[in-house]
Structures are given as structure tokens and as C-alpha cells.
Amino acid sequence: MDVKKEPEEPKIHFSKLSIKAQQCCVLLRSFGAEFVDQELTKTLIKQEFRRMAKKLHPDLNGENSELKKQEFALQFHKMNEAYNVLKLEVDEALLPPPM
């Protein structure tokens, strides 16, 4: 009986990213992203973003202080921007070359 092996998800090495995308990785790491290895996949980036979003979302933190909510909102906004830049860059890098 043949077992179908799922194709491995394409990866991109950190060094292949643009400087801006590398800076976004560093920013996301400072917020707690666990990009353990230097190989990034779409799934890894998405999972880490969702995990950090729960951690940094101002409405989910339970803090009653308006100042704390503003601080979390600013961090959440920066994290969201960094994620979008990184996601677009990885999507473009993993596209198959034109025929």
C-alpha cells in the first residue's frame, strides 16, 4: 500500500529577503515571534502572527488602563504592518518563475 507523502512546503532563507523584510523579521522577533530557524514558510509566519496577535491585541489583554490599551494598540499596529510586509515578500519570493 502506497502512502502518499504530502509535498513539503516551500521555504525561503532569511538571507534571501530584502533588507526591509529582514528588519520586519527582527521586529517580529522583538515582539516574541519564535522564528527558530532561518528557513521561513508561509505557515510558520502565519502561525507566529496569530500567536502574537492574541498576546498583543488590546481588547484581549484584559487591562483596564486606557494607557495600557493604547500601548498594546501601538505594538499591535507595528506588528501587523511588519507581518504584512514580510508576508508579501515571502509570497513574491516563493512564486514560481514565469514561463
C-alpha positions in Angstrom: 0.0 0.0 0.0 1.5 3.3 -1.1 1.3 6.1 1.4 1.1 9.5 -0.3 3.6 11.9 1.1 2.5 15.4 1.3 4.7 17.8 -0.6 7.0 19.8 1.6 6.0 23.5 2.0 8.4 25.8 0.1 10.9 27.6 2.3 12.9 30.8 1.9 16.1 31.6 3.7 16.2 34.7 5.8 19.2 36.0 3.8 17.2 35.9 0.5 14.8 38.5 1.9 15.1 42.2 1.3 16.6 44.4 4.0 13.1 45.7 4.8 11.7 42.2 5.2 14.7 41.2 7.4 14.0 44.3 9.6 10.4 43.1 9.9 11.6 39.7 11.0 13.7 41.3 13.7 10.8 43.5 14.8 8.5 40.5 15.0 11.1 38.6 17.0 11.3 41.5 19.4 7.5 41.1 19.9 8.0 37.4 20.7 7.9 35.6 17.4 9.7 32.3 17.5 11.4 32.1 14.1 13.7 29.5 15.5 15.5 28.6 12.2 16.4 30.7 9.3 14.0 29.0 7.0 10.7 30.8 6.7 7.5 29.3 5.4 4.1 30.9 4.9 2.6 28.6 7.5 5.2 29.4 10.1 4.8 33.2 9.6 1.0 32.9 9.8 1.1 30.8 13.0 3.5 33.1 14.7 1.4 36.2 13.7 -1.7 34.6 15.1 0.0 33.7 18.4 1.4 37.2 18.8 -1.9 38.8 17.8 -3.6 37.1 20.7 -0.8 38.2 23.0 -0.7 41.9 21.9 -4.3 42.6 20.9 -5.5 45.5 23.1 -9.0 44.1 23.6 -7.8 40.6 24.6 -5.3 41.7 27.3 -7.8 42.4 30.0 -6.0 45.6 31.1 -8.4 48.3 32.3 -5.9 51.1 32.0 -6.5 53.2 28.9 -2.8 53.9 28.7 -2.0 50.2 28.6 -4.6 49.7 25.9 -3.0 52.5 23.8 0.4 50.9 24.3 -0.9 47.5 23.2 -2.7 49.1 20.2 0.5 50.7 19.0 2.5 47.5 19.4 -0.3 45.6 17.6 -0.3 48.1 14.8 3.5 47.9 14.3 3.4 44.1 14.4 0.6 44.0 11.9 2.5 46.2 9.5 5.6 44.1 9.8 3.7 40.9 9.2 2.1 42.3 6.1 5.4 43.4 4.6 7.0 40.1 5.4 4.0 38.1 4.1 4.1 39.9 0.8 7.8 39.5 0.4 7.7 35.7 1.1 4.7 35.3 -1.2 6.6 37.0 -4.1 9.8 35.1 -3.4 8.0 31.7 -3.4 6.1 32.4 -6.7 7.2 30.1 -9.4 9.3 31.8 -12.1 7.4 33.0 -15.2 7.4 30.6 -18.1 
